Amino acid sequence: MPTRRLGSSGIEVGTIALGTMMFGGWGNDDVDECVRMVELALERGVTLVDTADIYDQGRSEEILGRALAGRRDDVVLATKCGNPMGEDPARRGLSARWIRAACDDSLRRLGTDRIDLFQMHRPDPATPIEESVAAMGELLRAGKIRAWGTSTFSCDELEAARAAAVATGVAPPATEQPPYSVLVRGIEREVLPWCAAHDVGAIAWAPLNGGWLTGKYQSGALDPEGRAVKKAEHFDHRDEAVRAEKRAIVERLTVVAADAGLTLVQLAIGFVTAQPAVTAAIVGPRRLDQLPALLDAAGVALSPDVLAAIDDVVAPGRTVNPANDG
């Protein structure tokens, strides 16, 4: 698997990362199968594994910690904080107090003494970014984290975080984790150019747009255990007009992929990793049998003609459904 540098951190990771949002009650409660997914990913060259405290309220981190027992040094381990951990309003946000507490909670659940990449899961308008950045600096100095980043921040929010770091002598953010796919190209307008200009690695989530770019929604039939049912508001399954447009787009992309000798999944992931500012694309399978096809996209290089054909289907900078921008 090709590798790229994780922004200014100096850490090298594979261009496909394993996301574990589906580990636990949000997707797959079979711990042994989740462990096997981690094992297969590592065997196939994955080095970056991403989770978050909010994923099944910590259960994903616990399962991942079990999967990495005895092989923690084989991975670059990323997690996130900031989203609500239960109903207690004191257990959410990006205050210095909660960032410190959330980091300790994640370390405990993951069964490790350090997090390689600790990310602010979403902006927190209620907390000055200077306070949040200072807390990340404390964790860096304590050796609890190796680098820090953000997730789904706007260009202005990214610049504010970077400026706060520079002003206070904290290492700047190494990464931003935005939604990015053929169907969700909004970050091409500002966020990706900003990341490229400031040596911030983009780690793309939802490169398959919640399964749309596997083709599995073309028939209109939905997997009752899949995200289209459990998280319908995330991926347009309550909006018939959006569904119809996405099906038409996916039909055209399937032809582009076939003409290039690729699967639709390979085309979709290859599109994301073709972006120079993107460090890695996160794949998050629910079942073990879904993972091999995702990993088969590693190293796919799309020609300029194929990229141009994709642009003809979805114009650069366009997000088909703006709600998917995160």
C-alpha positions in Angstrom: 0.0 0.0 0.0 1.4 3.4 -0.8 2.2 5.7 2.1 2.0 9.5 2.6 3.1 11.8 5.4 0.4 12.8 7.9 0.7 16.6 7.5 3.4 18.3 9.5 3.5 15.4 12.0 6.2 13.5 10.1 4.1 10.3 10.6 3.8 8.1 7.6 0.5 6.2 7.0 -1.1 4.1 4.3 -3.4 5.8 1.8 -6.4 3.7 3.1 -7.3 3.9 6.7 -9.6 1.7 8.7 -12.5 3.5 10.4 -14.2 1.7 13.3 -17.4 3.6 13.6 -19.2 0.4 12.9 -17.5 -1.5 15.8 -20.1 -2.0 18.5 -23.8 -1.2 18.7 -23.8 1.2 15.8 -23.0 -1.6 13.3 -21.4 -4.8 14.5 -21.5 -6.1 18.0 -19.6 -9.3 17.1 -16.3 -8.5 18.8 -14.4 -11.4 17.2 -15.4 -10.3 13.7 -14.4 -6.7 14.5 -11.0 -8.0 15.7 -10.6 -10.0 12.4 -11.3 -6.8 10.4 -8.4 -5.1 12.2 -6.2 -8.1 11.6 -7.0 -8.3 7.9 -6.5 -4.5 7.5 -3.0 -4.7 9.1 -2.1 -7.7 7.0 -3.0 -5.8 3.8 -0.9 -2.7 4.8 -3.2 -0.4 6.6 -1.4 1.5 9.3 -3.8 4.3 10.3 -6.8 3.2 12.3 -9.4 5.8 13.3 -12.1 5.8 15.9 -13.8 8.3 18.3 -15.1 8.3 21.8 -18.7 8.9 20.7 -18.8 5.7 18.5 -21.3 3.7 20.6 -20.3 5.8 23.6 -16.8 4.3 23.9 -17.5 0.8 22.8 -15.7 1.1 19.5 -12.6 2.2 21.4 -12.8 -0.7 23.7 -13.2 -3.2 20.9 -10.3 -1.6 19.0 -8.1 -1.7 22.2 -8.8 -5.4 22.4 -7.9 -5.9 18.7 -4.6 -4.1 19.1 -3.5 -5.9 22.2 0.1 -7.0 21.6 0.4 -5.0 18.4 -0.2 -1.4 19.4 3.2 -0.4 17.8 2.0 -1.7 14.4 -0.6 1.2 14.0 -1.0 4.9 13.9 -3.9 5.2 16.3 -6.3 8.1 15.9 -9.4 9.1 17.9 -11.5 12.1 18.5 -13.3 14.0 21.2 -15.9 16.8 21.5 -19.2 15.2 20.6 -21.6 14.4 23.5 -20.8 11.5 25.7 -24.2 10.9 27.2 -26.7 13.5 28.4 -24.4 15.3 30.9 -23.6 18.7 29.3 -20.2 18.6 31.1 -19.1 15.6 29.0 -18.9 17.2 25.6 -17.4 20.1 23.7 -13.8 21.4 23.5 -13.1 23.0 26.8 -9.7 22.4 28.2 -11.2 20.4 31.1 -13.1 18.1 28.8 -10.3 17.6 26.3 -8.0 16.5 29.1 -10.7 14.2 30.6 -11.7 12.8 27.2 -8.1 12.0 26.3 -7.7 10.1 29.6 -10.9 8.2 29.0 -9.9 7.3 25.5 -6.5 6.1 26.6 -8.1 3.9 29.2 -10.6 2.4 26.8 -8.0 1.8 24.1 -5.6 0.2 26.6 -2.6 2.4 25.5 -0.4 5.1 27.0 -0.5 7.4 23.9 -2.7 8.5 21.1 -0.9 9.2 17.8 -3.5 11.6 16.5 -6.1 13.3 18.8 -8.8 15.2 16.9 -11.4 17.8 17.7 -14.4 16.0 16.3 -16.5 19.1 15.5 -16.0 22.8 16.2 -17.3 24.1 19.5 -18.6 27.7 19.2 -19.0 27.8 23.0 -15.3 27.5 23.7 -12.6 29.9 22.5 -10.4 28.0 20.1 -7.3 29.3 22.0 -8.4 27.3 25.1 -8.9 24.2 23.0 -5.5 24.5 21.3 -3.8 25.2 24.6 -5.2 21.9 26.0 -3.8 20.0 23.0 -0.4 21.6 23.7 -0.6 20.3 27.3 -1.3 16.8 26.0 1.6 17.0 23.6 4.0 18.0 26.3 2.7 15.3 28.6 3.4 12.7 25.9 -0.2 11.5 25.8 -0.6 12.4 22.1 1.8 12.7 19.3 -0.1 15.1 17.1 -3.5 16.8 17.0 -6.0 17.7 14.3 -9.6 18.7 13.5 -12.6 17.1 11.8 -15.2 18.9 9.6 -13.9 22.4 10.3 -14.5 25.2 7.8 -11.6 27.0 6.3 -12.1 30.0 8.7 -12.2 27.6 11.7 -9.0 25.9 10.5 -7.2 29.2 10.1 -8.3 30.2 13.6 -7.0 27.0 15.1 -3.7 27.3 13.3 -3.3 31.0 14.3 -4.0 30.1 18.0 -1.3 27.4 17.8 1.2 29.8 16.3 0.5 32.5 18.7 0.9 30.3 21.8 3.9 28.1 20.6 1.8 24.9 20.3 2.5 22.6 17.3 0.0 23.5 14.7 -2.8 21.0 13.6 -1.4 18.2 11.6 -4.6 17.0 10.0 -8.2 17.9 9.1 -10.7 15.1 8.6 -13.4 16.3 6.2 -16.1 14.4 4.3 -14.9 13.9 0.7 -16.1 11.8 -2.2 -17.1 12.1 -5.9 -20.5 13.1 -4.6 -19.2 15.5 -1.9 -16.6 17.8 -3.4 -17.3 21.0 -1.5 -13.9 21.0 0.3 -12.2 21.4 -3.1 -13.1 25.1 -3.0 -11.4 26.2 0.2 -10.5 23.5 2.7 -8.2 21.3 0.5 -6.2 24.3 -0.9 -5.8 25.6 2.7 -4.6 22.2 3.8 -2.1 22.0 1.0 -0.8 25.5 1.8 -0.3 24.8 5.5 1.0 21.2 5.4 -2.1 19.8 6.9 -3.0 16.3 5.9 -6.6 15.7 4.9 -8.0 12.3 6.1 -11.2 11.9 4.1 -14.3 10.3 5.7 -17.2 8.8 3.8 -15.2 8.3 0.5 -18.1 6.1 -0.5 -20.8 8.5 0.7 -22.4 6.1 3.1 -22.4 3.3 0.6 -23.8 5.2 -2.4 -20.6 4.7 -4.3 -20.7 0.9 -3.9 -23.8 0.9 -6.1 -25.8 -0.9 -3.5 -28.7 1.6 -3.4 -29.3 1.5 -7.2 -32.3 -0.8 -6.8 -33.9 1.1 -4.0 -33.7 -1.8 -1.6 -32.2 -1.0 1.7 -30.3 -3.3 4.1 -32.3 -3.2 7.4 -29.1 -3.3 9.4 -27.2 -0.7 7.3 -26.7 3.0 7.9 -29.3 3.9 5.3 -31.9 2.7 7.7 -30.2 3.3 11.1 -28.8 6.7 10.1 -31.1 7.7 7.3 -30.7 11.4 7.9 -27.0 11.2 7.1 -27.2 9.8 3.6 -30.3 11.2 1.9 -32.7 8.2 2.2 -35.6 10.4 3.2 -35.3 12.7 0.2 -36.6 11.1 -3.0 -35.3 13.8 -5.3 -31.7 13.5 -3.9 -32.0 9.7 -4.2 -33.0 9.9 -7.8 -30.2 12.3 -8.7 -27.6 10.1 -6.9 -28.8 7.0 -8.6 -28.5 8.7 -12.0 -24.9 9.9 -11.1 -23.9 6.5 -9.9 -25.1 4.9 -13.1 -22.9 7.2 -15.1 -19.9 6.6 -12.8 -20.4 2.9 -13.1 -19.8 3.3 -16.9 -16.7 5.5 -16.3 -15.3 2.8 -13.9 -16.0 -0.1 -16.4 -14.4 1.8 -19.2 -11.3 2.2 -17.0 -11.3 -1.5 -16.1 -12.1 -0.7 -12.4 -14.9 -1.4 -10.0 -17.0 1.4 -8.8 -15.4 1.2 -5.4 -11.9 1.4 -6.9 -13.0 4.4 -8.9 -14.5 6.2 -5.9 -11.5 5.6 -3.5 -9.0 6.2 -6.3 -10.7 9.6 -6.9 -10.2 10.6 -3.3 -6.6 9.5 -3.0 -5.8 11.2 -6.3 -6.0 14.5 -4.5 -2.5 15.6 -3.5 -3.8 17.2 -0.3 -5.4 14.0 0.8 -3.3 11.7 3.0 -5.7 8.8 3.4 -9.3 7.7 2.7 -11.1 6.1 5.6 -13.1 3.0 4.9 -15.5 1.8 7.6 -17.0 -1.6 6.8 -19.7 -3.1 9.0 -18.8 -6.7 8.1 -15.6 -8.6 7.4 -16.7 -9.7 3.9 -17.0 -6.0 2.9 -13.4 -5.2 3.7 -11.4 -7.0 0.9 -13.0 -5.0 -1.9 -12.2 -1.8 -0.1 -8.6 -2.7 0.4 -8.3 -3.7 -3.2 -8.6 0.0 -4.0 -5.2 0.7 -2.5 -2.7 2.0 -5.0 -5.4 2.6 -7.7 -4.1 5.5 -9.9 -6.7 7.2 -12.1 -5.5 8.7 -15.4 -6.2 12.3 -16.3 -8.8 11.1 -18.7 -10.7 9.2 -16.0 -10.5 12.2 -13.7 -11.8 14.4 -16.4 -14.7 12.0 -17.0 -15.6 12.1 -13.3 -15.6 15.9 -13.5 -18.1 15.7 -16.3 -20.4 13.8 -14.0 -19.9 15.8 -10.9 -18.3 19.2 -11.3 -15.3 20.1 -9.2 -16.3 21.8 -5.9 -19.9 20.6 -6.1 -21.6 18.6 -3.4 -24.7 16.9 -4.8 -26.5 17.2 -1.4 -25.1 20.1 0.7 -26.2 18.4 3.8 -23.4 15.8 3.2 -20.8 18.5 3.7 -21.0 17.7 7.4 
